[in-house]
Amino acid sequence: TNHKLSALCSRMLAKGVMTAPKLRYPLYVIIWHSQKVCNYYRDICRYLQNKPKLKLSRKLLELFSYTNGVVQAYDDQCARTDLAKLVELYTDTRKKLASIDSLHFTSEEQPVLFNLQMILNRVSDISTMLVSAEEVKRVSNP
């Protein structure tokens, strides 16, 4: 489903629907990263579905909760971009990623950990595209 949605968004951008030509590239990249985020969540769900007896540690559940909060915060920024908030989010996300010690997680938790880390990487990459889109808008509308 997420592939269909991202394909629809890409087609709309290609046709110029509600988008200035200079904004298309950052939006394509945001769509691509968003699709990847969905894929990582899907992979977590599939993995956990195949491991019904797996008990996730409190530390991993806290990281899962943190990741969900970051994804929501970036989603909010897509609707109303605040550059200062984006920089803060990006900095906090990168610090969190740097602080994760994979040795504290079991081998069965590692696939979930990997996907959570990839989600955090992708959403922080989205922030650079949001900044780029805001810069394009600012330059285009002085």
Buried (B, 14 or more C-beta within 10 A) or exposed (E): EBEEEBEEBBEBBEEEEEBEEBBBBBBBBBBBBBBBBBBBBEBBEEBEEEBEEEEBBEBBEEBBEBBEEBBEBBEEBBEEBEBEBBEEBBEBBBEBEEEBEEEEBEEEBEBBBBBBBBBBBBBBBBBBBBBBBBEBBEEEEE
